[in-house]
Amino acid sequence: MSLEAKEIIAKRIAQELKDGDIVNLGIGLPTMVANYLPEGVHVILQSENGFVGLSEAPLPGCEDPDVVNAGGQCATINLGGAYFDSAMSFGIIRGGHVDATVLGALEVDEEGNLANYMIPGKMVPGMGGAMDLVSGAKRVIIGMVHSAKGSPKILKKCRLPLTAVGEVNLVVTEKAVIEVTSNGMVLKELAPGLDIEDILKDTEANLIISDDLKTMDLL
């Protein structure tokens, strides 16, 4: 995935977060979302390995090996943050206290199903807390590239083992913003310079074109 694509996705997702939200950002691309929060929007980042108040990556030489995010990367914690054990952490998630979670995905389908942890033939880490997050968070936002090696990732039906059934609310790619509704997937926004045909040729799922289709605002 190009850096430009990651930045587009992270910038657009950041606009979805509201001041005061408690947010869990998955490992990889989702962690970039925190870099693009709109001015005046302050969120509390929860890390499922056991703290709230997750902040930016430490400067080189300032790492504390005892402070790591859920991906095992060195992290920092804001003043006022708090550490707790896994029982408390997953109690927060399962208890419905996380307003939004942002996760990557291998596949998403028309019914809001999510596959994000298993690639056939490859050794990859497990799903971590993803199952708990997608079922416990009030809103599930998926950030991923629109296709992989020319193959669509937004499908009529997921082919890989599912992480969650019917839990995805919004899909943001470098090309489009797509909302999952009870009537199907609605194409809400296009990246600058693209048209509807550009999206349809890279998408297997049927898309409903919003009457209010817009161009992504990435400022």
ZISUL-V498065 format. One record per helix or strand of 3 or more residues. SS is the DSSP state (H for helix, E for strand). FROM is the first residue (numbers start at 1). LEN is the number of residues. Records with the same first field share a line. If there is no record, write none. Layout:
BEGIN
SS = FROM-LEN ; FROM-LEN
END
This chain:
BEGIN
H = 3-12 ; 28-9 ; 86-9 ; 130-7 ; 196-6
E = 22-4 ; 44-4 ; 51-4 ; 77-7 ; 100-4 ; 107-3 ; 140-4 ; 170-3 ; 176-6 ; 184-7 ; 207-9
END
